[in-house]
């Protein structure tokens, strides 16, 4: 997938901004996930309070598989997924299947 997306970065302690960046590219063993929700974990409060410009947060997310690498098994485009991945306050993230699982729609 090509194009631009929004990403939240930290601009300093307790300050953030939204920037435009290219949608990340993935390899044959990775998935591109469209993030629908990222929660803030208590472990991110100190990094948020002491942030340097350009730092990123977000590691507990849910989303939908947008694209799959050719060697990824057990997932399909459109699957609802949840897992751990860094920098998830953005529209798309690249993840490996190791830390991600599907979840039911109802």
LINRA-V700687 format. One record per helix or strand of 3 or more residues. SS is the DSSP state (alpha for helix, beta for strand). FROM is the first residue (numbers start at 1). TO is the last residue. If there is no record, write none. Layout:
<<SS;FROM;TO> <SS;FROM;TO>>
This chain:
<<beta;4;12> <beta;15;22> <beta;30;39> <alpha;44;49> <beta;60;68> <beta;80;84> <beta;92;96> <alpha;97;99> <beta;100;102>>
